[in-house]
Amino acid sequence: MQGATCFSQETPVTKFLTHFVKDEAATTAIQYCLISAGIGLVVFGAVRLVGPTLEHIFSNLPNMASETIQRNH
């Protein structure tokens, strides 16, 4: 039964995983990751909604500026 004793020994990997599961700071880090992922999705959605309007404004900006200058002179 030499294989059974192999599983009872604590290896560096099992030690790390045990510490990771018991560590509450890891839970906080995961929560912050989920919050930041949610914020990223909101920003991505906002850019997708506003992006075409901003592209239209900035692509027509030179024409709008030259028309404004011609009207004032």
OpenMM code with the backbone's topology and positions (N, CA, C; nanometers):
from openmm import Vec3, app, unit

residues = "MET GLN GLY ALA THR CYS PHE SER GLN GLU THR PRO VAL THR LYS PHE LEU THR HIS PHE VAL LYS ASP GLU ALA ALA THR THR ALA ILE GLN TYR CYS LEU ILE SER ALA GLY ILE GLY LEU VAL VAL PHE GLY ALA VAL ARG LEU VAL GLY PRO THR LEU GLU HIS ILE PHE SER ASN LEU PRO ASN MET ALA SER GLU THR ILE GLN ARG ASN HIS".split()
positions = [
    Vec3(0.0831, -0.1188, 0.0000),
    Vec3(0.0000, 0.0000, 0.0000),
    Vec3(0.0871, 0.1245, 0.0000),
    Vec3(0.1893, 0.1217, -0.0771),
    Vec3(0.2777, 0.2372, -0.0794),
    Vec3(0.2090, 0.3565, -0.1466),
    Vec3(0.1171, 0.3325, -0.2393),
    Vec3(0.0464, 0.4411, -0.3062),
    Vec3(-0.0446, 0.5176, -0.2126),
    Vec3(-0.1037, 0.4498, -0.1129),
    Vec3(-0.1932, 0.5166, -0.0192),
    Vec3(-0.1179, 0.6160, 0.0673),
    Vec3(0.0070, 0.5855, 0.1028),
    Vec3(0.0839, 0.6794, 0.1849),
    Vec3(0.1255, 0.8012, 0.1039),
    Vec3(0.1308, 0.7875, -0.0251),
    Vec3(0.1669, 0.9007, -0.1109),
    Vec3(0.0638, 1.0115, -0.0997),
    Vec3(-0.0657, 0.9749, -0.0882),
    Vec3(-0.1713, 1.0757, -0.0797),
    Vec3(-0.1805, 1.1390, 0.0581),
    Vec3(-0.1291, 1.0747, 0.1596),
    Vec3(-0.1379, 1.1306, 0.2936),
    Vec3(-0.0276, 1.2327, 0.3185),
    Vec3(0.0754, 1.2326, 0.2361),
    Vec3(0.1825, 1.3304, 0.2522),
    Vec3(0.1398, 1.4631, 0.1923),
    Vec3(0.1812, 1.5697, 0.2576),
    Vec3(0.1453, 1.7025, 0.2083),
    Vec3(0.2525, 1.7500, 0.1109),
    Vec3(0.2147, 1.7680, -0.0124),
    Vec3(0.3059, 1.8169, -0.1147),
    Vec3(0.2941, 1.9688, -0.1200),
    Vec3(0.3877, 2.0344, -0.1835),
    Vec3(0.3771, 2.1803, -0.1943),
    Vec3(0.2482, 2.2263, -0.2630),
    Vec3(0.2011, 2.1501, -0.3597),
    Vec3(0.0784, 2.1872, -0.4302),
    Vec3(-0.0420, 2.1753, -0.3385),
    Vec3(-0.0523, 2.0626, -0.2662),
    Vec3(-0.1667, 2.0476, -0.1754),
    Vec3(-0.1592, 2.1469, -0.0610),
    Vec3(-0.0394, 2.1783, -0.0161),
    Vec3(-0.0234, 2.2793, 0.0894),
    Vec3(-0.0713, 2.4154, 0.0396),
    Vec3(-0.0330, 2.4505, -0.0831),
    Vec3(-0.0758, 2.5777, -0.1408),
    Vec3(-0.2268, 2.5824, -0.1578),
    Vec3(-0.2843, 2.4745, -0.2108),
    Vec3(-0.4292, 2.4716, -0.2326),
    Vec3(-0.5061, 2.4776, -0.1013),
    Vec3(-0.4574, 2.4087, 0.0007),
    Vec3(-0.5226, 2.4132, 0.1315),
    Vec3(-0.5176, 2.5543, 0.1886),
    Vec3(-0.4023, 2.6170, 0.1796),
    Vec3(-0.3886, 2.7543, 0.2281),
    Vec3(-0.4772, 2.8494, 0.1481),
    Vec3(-0.4844, 2.8295, 0.0162),
    Vec3(-0.5648, 2.9160, -0.0702),
    Vec3(-0.7134, 2.9055, -0.0369),
    Vec3(-0.7609, 2.7853, -0.0114),
    Vec3(-0.9029, 2.7644, 0.0186),
    Vec3(-0.9385, 2.8227, 0.1551),
    Vec3(-0.8484, 2.8099, 0.2522),
    Vec3(-0.8757, 2.8590, 0.3871),
    Vec3(-0.8547, 3.0096, 0.4008),
    Vec3(-0.7798, 3.0690, 0.3108),
    Vec3(-0.7453, 3.2104, 0.3203),
    Vec3(-0.8641, 3.2963, 0.2782),
    Vec3(-0.9105, 3.3822, 0.3676),
    Vec3(-1.0241, 3.4693, 0.3360),
    Vec3(-0.9840, 3.5858, 0.2471),
    Vec3(-0.8571, 3.6190, 0.2443),
    Vec3(-0.8116, 3.7256, 0.1552),
    Vec3(-0.8325, 3.6850, 0.0096),
    Vec3(-0.8226, 3.5572, -0.0186),
    Vec3(-0.8475, 3.5100, -0.1552),
    Vec3(-0.9931, 3.5339, -0.1934),
    Vec3(-1.0834, 3.5167, -0.0971),
    Vec3(-1.2246, 3.5430, -0.1236),
    Vec3(-1.2452, 3.6897, -0.1570),
    Vec3(-1.1793, 3.7764, -0.0821),
    Vec3(-1.1900, 3.9199, -0.1090),
    Vec3(-1.1334, 3.9526, -0.2466),
    Vec3(-1.0230, 3.8919, -0.2826),
    Vec3(-0.9640, 3.9172, -0.4137),
    Vec3(-1.0575, 3.8723, -0.5254),
    Vec3(-1.1226, 3.7586, -0.5064),
    Vec3(-1.2175, 3.7102, -0.6068),
    Vec3(-1.3363, 3.8054, -0.6169),
    Vec3(-1.3823, 3.8571, -0.5044),
    Vec3(-1.4929, 3.9521, -0.5068),
    Vec3(-1.4534, 4.0786, -0.5819),
    Vec3(-1.3325, 4.1282, -0.5570),
    Vec3(-1.2866, 4.2465, -0.6296),
    Vec3(-1.2739, 4.2184, -0.7789),
    Vec3(-1.2319, 4.1001, -0.8146),
    Vec3(-1.2236, 4.0640, -0.9563),
    Vec3(-1.3614, 4.0628, -1.0206),
    Vec3(-1.4606, 4.0083, -0.9506),
    Vec3(-1.5966, 4.0064, -1.0048),
    Vec3(-1.6532, 4.1471, -1.0178),
    Vec3(-1.6260, 4.2321, -0.9193),
    Vec3(-1.6735, 4.3709, -0.9257),
    Vec3(-1.6081, 4.4433, -1.0426),
    Vec3(-1.4765, 4.4264, -1.0581),
    Vec3(-1.4085, 4.4953, -1.1678),
    Vec3(-1.4529, 4.4408, -1.3039),
    Vec3(-1.4835, 4.3123, -1.3110),
    Vec3(-1.5349, 4.2568, -1.4369),
    Vec3(-1.6715, 4.3164, -1.4688),
    Vec3(-1.7551, 4.3332, -1.3673),
    Vec3(-1.8865, 4.3962, -1.3880),
    Vec3(-1.8731, 4.5402, -1.4341),
    Vec3(-1.7818, 4.6143, -1.3725),
    Vec3(-1.7586, 4.7530, -1.4140),
    Vec3(-1.7068, 4.7569, -1.5575),
    Vec3(-1.6189, 4.6628, -1.5912),
    Vec3(-1.5678, 4.6564, -1.7282),
    Vec3(-1.6777, 4.6302, -1.8296),
    Vec3(-1.7722, 4.5442, -1.7942),
    Vec3(-1.8841, 4.5176, -1.8846),
    Vec3(-1.9724, 4.6409, -1.9020),
    Vec3(-1.9928, 4.7157, -1.7939),
    Vec3(-2.0724, 4.8385, -1.8027),
    Vec3(-2.0025, 4.9408, -1.8917),
    Vec3(-1.8723, 4.9574, -1.8738),
    Vec3(-1.7970, 5.0518, -1.9574),
    Vec3(-1.8001, 5.0070, -2.1031),
    Vec3(-1.7816, 4.8779, -2.1271),
    Vec3(-1.7860, 4.8256, -2.2635),
    Vec3(-1.9222, 4.8535, -2.3276),
    Vec3(-2.0296, 4.8285, -2.2536),
    Vec3(-2.1634, 4.8542, -2.3058),
    Vec3(-2.1868, 5.0009, -2.3343),
    Vec3(-2.1381, 5.0881, -2.2459),
    Vec3(-2.1547, 5.2321, -2.2671),
    Vec3(-2.0799, 5.2785, -2.3914),
    Vec3(-1.9597, 5.2267, -2.4099),
    Vec3(-1.8813, 5.2649, -2.5283),
    Vec3(-1.9499, 5.2148, -2.6552),
    Vec3(-2.0061, 5.0948, -2.6485),
    Vec3(-2.0772, 5.0421, -2.7662),
    Vec3(-2.2001, 5.1265, -2.7989),
    Vec3(-2.2683, 5.1785, -2.6968),
    Vec3(-2.3874, 5.2600, -2.7215),
    Vec3(-2.3521, 5.3998, -2.7710),
    Vec3(-2.2506, 5.4612, -2.7123),
    Vec3(-2.2165, 5.6001, -2.7425),
    Vec3(-2.1173, 5.6097, -2.8581),
    Vec3(-2.0462, 5.5030, -2.8856),
    Vec3(-1.9413, 5.5042, -2.9870),
    Vec3(-1.9835, 5.5549, -3.1235),
    Vec3(-2.0922, 5.5040, -3.1823),
    Vec3(-2.1313, 5.5532, -3.3153),
    Vec3(-2.1643, 5.7026, -3.3167),
    Vec3(-2.2250, 5.7516, -3.2111),
    Vec3(-2.2564, 5.8947, -3.2045),
    Vec3(-2.1287, 5.9767, -3.1987),
    Vec3(-2.0343, 5.9344, -3.1161),
    Vec3(-1.9073, 6.0067, -3.1068),
    Vec3(-1.8296, 5.9992, -3.2374),
    Vec3(-1.8347, 5.8855, -3.3046),
    Vec3(-1.7660, 5.8725, -3.4332),
    Vec3(-1.8251, 5.9698, -3.5346),
    Vec3(-1.9563, 5.9823, -3.5352),
    Vec3(-2.0225, 6.0760, -3.6264),
    Vec3(-1.9825, 6.2202, -3.5943),
    Vec3(-1.9810, 6.2553, -3.4681),
    Vec3(-1.9455, 6.3916, -3.4275),
    Vec3(-1.8023, 6.4228, -3.4680),
    Vec3(-1.7085, 6.3338, -3.4354),
    Vec3(-1.5683, 6.3627, -3.4631),
    Vec3(-1.5338, 6.3522, -3.6111),
    Vec3(-1.6042, 6.2701, -3.6872),
    Vec3(-1.5753, 6.2633, -3.8302),
    Vec3(-1.6288, 6.3859, -3.9026),
    Vec3(-1.7350, 6.4470, -3.8507),
    Vec3(-1.7903, 6.5679, -3.9126),
    Vec3(-1.7358, 6.6959, -3.8517),
    Vec3(-1.6495, 6.6875, -3.7543),
    Vec3(-1.5973, 6.8054, -3.6863),
    Vec3(-1.5255, 6.9021, -3.7800),
    Vec3(-1.4389, 6.8570, -3.8708),
    Vec3(-1.3742, 6.9532, -3.9619),
    Vec3(-1.4755, 7.0271, -4.0500),
    Vec3(-1.5756, 6.9557, -4.1004),
    Vec3(-1.6766, 7.0209, -4.1841),
    Vec3(-1.7573, 7.1215, -4.1033),
    Vec3(-1.7948, 7.0844, -3.9815),
    Vec3(-1.8726, 7.1761, -3.8973),
    Vec3(-1.7901, 7.2988, -3.8616),
    Vec3(-1.6598, 7.2818, -3.8377),
    Vec3(-1.5751, 7.3943, -3.8036),
    Vec3(-1.5589, 7.4893, -3.9230),
    Vec3(-1.5376, 7.4345, -4.0417),
    Vec3(-1.5206, 7.5208, -4.1596),
    Vec3(-1.6516, 7.5920, -4.1937),
    Vec3(-1.7666, 7.5270, -4.1750),
    Vec3(-1.8946, 7.5947, -4.1984),
    Vec3(-1.9166, 7.7077, -4.0985),
    Vec3(-1.8782, 7.6880, -3.9761),
    Vec3(-1.8928, 7.7913, -3.8736),
    Vec3(-1.8020, 7.9092, -3.9037),
    Vec3(-1.6802, 7.8816, -3.9498),
    Vec3(-1.5861, 7.9894, -3.9832),
    Vec3(-1.6366, 8.0675, -4.1037),
    Vec3(-1.6909, 7.9992, -4.2057),
    Vec3(-1.7415, 8.0680, -4.3244),
    Vec3(-1.8627, 8.1537, -4.2914),
    Vec3(-1.9500, 8.1084, -4.2000),
    Vec3(-2.0671, 8.1878, -4.1622),
    Vec3(-2.0278, 8.3133, -4.0868),
    Vec3(-1.9218, 8.3083, -4.0094),
    Vec3(-1.8829, 8.4228, -3.9288),
    Vec3(-1.7980, 8.5231, -4.0054),
    Vec3(-1.7545, 8.4930, -4.1259),
    Vec3(-1.6735, 8.5882, -4.2044),
    Vec3(-1.7473, 8.6385, -4.3206),
] * unit.nanometer
topology = app.Topology()
chain = topology.addChain("A")
for resn in residues:
    res = topology.addResidue(resn, chain)
    for name in ("N", "CA", "C"):
        topology.addAtom(name, app.Element.getBySymbol(name[0]), res)
